[in-house]
Amino acid sequence: MFEEFIKSGHKIFKLVCGAGNECPQDVERLVAIYSLAGCNIFDICAKKEILAAAKKGLDISGITNDRYICVSVGMKGDPHTLKAGINQNQCLKCGKCQSVCLNDAVKQNFVVNTQRCIGCGRCFEVCQNNAVDMYENEIDLKTILPELIPIGVDCIEFHAASEDSRDIDKKWKIINESFDGMLSICIDRLNLGNKGVLERIKTMIALRRPYTTIIQADGIPMSGSDDNYKTTLQAVAMAEIIQNAKLPVYMFISGGTNSKTAKLASLCGIDYKGIAIGSYARLVVKDFIARDDFYTNKIVFNKALDIAKNLVEESIK
């Protein structure tokens, strides 16, 4: 069913709840509001409780047609597998890490809520006393995929931007052997360069039938909180590289995406299948979904819904 949906002619909006977002309440509410707003695909982390939360969000929205869940998995070296930790002996309690965290993952006592941390590294970058460490939160694909797939997964996305080609090949083989549906490859050119990106994609899709793979062309991962053209420029540039290669794949734009992405892509002649938005899509409704009365206060709920609808419509018109 999902494969047939992807083959359809219309453009698609994908909400990235976050490959590292392990907060069930956030995911449930994000899925509920964006499903009502017209979002088709929901990208979540590879955990049973998060998959259950996403499905609950769809149930709350009351929409089941053309709504699909994509489980996102990464590997060592990929920023989507990272979590932050704060060394209390070195922390100056200056508050800079709290001020830059878009997911409110740093608590008042300067301890990281790992459920909410998505590994963006903003706290690491601003810490002046080297109190923040980033550590790997890699999962065992052979263990988690057999647990998730029977519950109901429509797509698996593999973050394949690491320089470790051998590990990429190993994990890609596991995914292909575990799941016979549509797969997505999320990749950027930070470590690989233009030529390296295309070589890796060609190697990976050689294992698959034509047009059973989505290439999620990542600009700068987890950077889209600023709603301007400069933020999304690299995502559109990456999409152009994939488009020019004329590969038998479907292409989504991601990484720095926001409400300006569709317009810039159109101006640049990019024929994208869909746009995946994470940081910006979460940010614009964050204050609403954090409220205890999110579901019961119709003014709050409808305001969040209007914001989400506008973003979805700007992205797929």
N, C-alpha and C positions, 0 to 999 in steps of 0.2 A: 504493500500500500504506500509506504513512504517513497519507494523508488518511483512509483507512478506519479506521486505528487511532485517530486523534484523535476520530473520530465515535463510537467505542465508549463505553459507559456508565461505565466505571471511571475512577477518578482516576489521575493520572499524576505520577510523580516525574521531575524534570529536573535533572541535575547540570550546574552551570555551571563548566566547567574554567577559564573566564576568557577574555574576548574579547582580552585582552592577554597571556595565558599562552602563551609560545612555547617552553616546555621540553618536548621530546618525551617524556622519561622520566616526568615528572610526569603528563602527560596519559595516556600509555599505562597507567600504574599506577592512576590514578584511574578510568579507564574500566573496567579489568579488575575492580577490586574492587567498584565500584558496579554494574556489570552483574550480577555474582553476587548482589549485595544486592537486586536487583529494580528498579533504575533503568531507565527506558525511553528517555530522550532525553539526549544528551550534547552540550552546547553548547561549541564550540571556536572558536579564532581562525581567520582565513581564510589559512592557510598549508598548502602541500602536505605538508610534513613533519609537521605536526600532525595533518592528516587521516589520514595514513598511520599515525601513532602511535595515534590513536583506533581505527582499524580493527584494528591489531595487538592493542590492549587487548581488543577484542571477541573476537578469535580466541583469545586466552589464556583468556578467561572461558568459552569454549566455548558461548556462548549467542548465537544469531543471530535467533531469532524475537522480534518486538516490541522490537527494539533499533535506535535511529535516531540519526543524527548531524545536528546543526544547526550550520551555520556562521554565526558572528556577525560582522557588519560595522557600523562606525560612520561618523562623519563629523566634520569639524573642529568643535571645541567640545564634543564628547561626552567625558566622563571615561574611557570605555572605549578611546579612541584615544590616551591619554596614556602617556608614559614619563617616568621621573625621571632626572635627571642631577645629579651632585654636582661643584661647582666646588672643586677641590682647593686653590686659593689662598685660599678663604674658609672651608673646612671646619675646624672646631675639634677634630675627632676625639673628640667627646664621647660618641658611641655612641647617641644618642637615636634616630637614624634606624634603626639596626639593631634596637633594642628594640621599635619599633612595627611593623616590617615583618612582615606575616603570611606572606609568601611567601619569606622568606630571600633577598631580592634584593640586599641590601646586603652586599658582601663585607667581609672583615676589613680590607682596605686602603681602605675607604670608596669603592669604585668600584661602580656599580650593574650587576648582571647583567641586561641588558635582556631576556634570554629569560624570566627569572622575574618581572620587574616587570610588574604589571598596572595601573599608573597610578592606584592608589587615593588617592595624595596624602598619606598619613599622614606620610611623611618630611618632606614640604614643610611640613606644619602644625606639626611639633615643632621644626624647625630654627630656632635662635635667631640665627643669623648669616647668614641668607638665602643659604646655600650650595647649596640644592637648587632646581633649575629643573625645571619640567614642560614637556615639548615634545610636539608632535603626531607621531603615528605613523600617519597616515592612509594607506589603501591605494587603489589605482586599481581600481575595480570592473570597468571594462571589460577590464582585464588579468587580474585574479585569478579572476573568476567562470568564464570559459571554461576555465580550467585546472582548477578544482576540481570543477565540476558533472559532467563525464564520469567522474571517478574514483568518484563516488558520494556525493551529498549529498541528504539527505531533506528538509531545510528550511533556509531562509535567514532569519536574524533581523537586522532593521535597527534600530539604536539611533537613535531619532528625537526626542530631547529637546532638540535644538538650537533656538535662536531663529531660525536662518536658514531660513525657509520655502522660499525659492527653491532653495537647495541641497538641502533635503530632497526637494522635488518632483523635481528632476533625478535624484538618486540612486535614488529610489523607482521612477522610470520605467525606469532601467537594470536594476534588479533584476527588475521585472516582465517586461521584455522578454527577460531572460536565463534566467529560471527559471519553469516553468509549474506547479510544485508548491506545497505549503503554505508560506506566508510568515508570519513573526512580526514584530510591531512592539513593541519595548521602549521604554516611554515613562514619564516621571515628570512631576510638576507643579512642579518647582523653578523653572523659567524660564517656564513657560506658564500656570500656574494651572489651576484646575478647568475653566473654560470653554474655555481655549485648548487643553487636552489633548483634550477631546471634539471640538472643531472640527477639530483636526489629524487625529484618528483617522477622523472621518467623511469628510474629504477624501481620505485615503489609501485607505480601503476602498471608496470609490466606483469605483475602478478594477478591483475584483475581484468575483468571484462570492460570494454569501453563504456563510458558514462555510467559507471557504478561507483565513482569516486568524486567527492567534493574537494576542491582545493581552496582552503581558507587562506587567502593572501593577506598575511599579517604585516602591517606597517611597523609600528612600535607598540608591542604588547602592553596592555593596561595603561595606556597614556591618554585616553580620550576624554578626560574630565573637562578639559577646556573646549568650549564649543566654538572653534574657529577653523578656518581653512588650513592654517599651518599645521595644526595638530593632526589632521587627517591626510595631509599631503603624502606622507610616506606609504600609507595604506593604498592610496590610489596609484602611486608609482609602482608599488609591488603588483597590484592587479594588472597594470599594463604589461608588465613582464610576462605574467602568466598568459594573458590574452594573446600576446604576440607569438607565443610558442605554439598556439593552435593545437592544444592537447585534447584528447577525448575525455574531458572532465567538465564538471560544473564548477563555476568560480563564485566564491563569496568574498566580500571585502571585510577586513576586520583590523583590529590593532590601531587605536587612535581614532576610531570611527565616532561620528556624532551626527547632529542634524544637518551638517554641511556636506557630508560625504556623498550623498546621492547627487547633489548639484555639481560638485567638483568632478565626480566620475562622469557625469553626463557631458560636461564641458570638455573633458579629455577624451571623449569617445569610448568610454569603457562600457562594454556590454556585460554587466554582471548579472548573475543569477539571484544573488541575495546580498544583504548587508547584515553582518553580525555586530551588534553593539553591546558592550559590557559596561565599562566604567561610567560612561555618560548616561546610559539608560538607567542604571541603578541610582546614580547621583540625583537625577531629577525627581525621583519619587521617594528618596531615602527618608526624608522627614515625615512623610505620610505613613509609610509602612511600619515605621518605628512606634507609632502611636498605639496605645492599648485599645482605643476605640476605632481602629482602622476599619473594621468590618461593620460596626454598628452606627458610626457617624456618617450619614450619607453625604454631608457636605465635604468631609475629608476624603471619603472614598471617590466621589465623583470628580473632585479636583485632581486627584492622582490619575484617575482614568482619562481625563481630558488631556493631561500632560503626556501620558503614555500614547494616547491616540495620535496626537500631533506628531510625535517622534516617529511612530510607525508609518503614518501617512507620508511624511517627508522623505522617508527612506525607500518607499516602494512605489511612489507615484510615477 
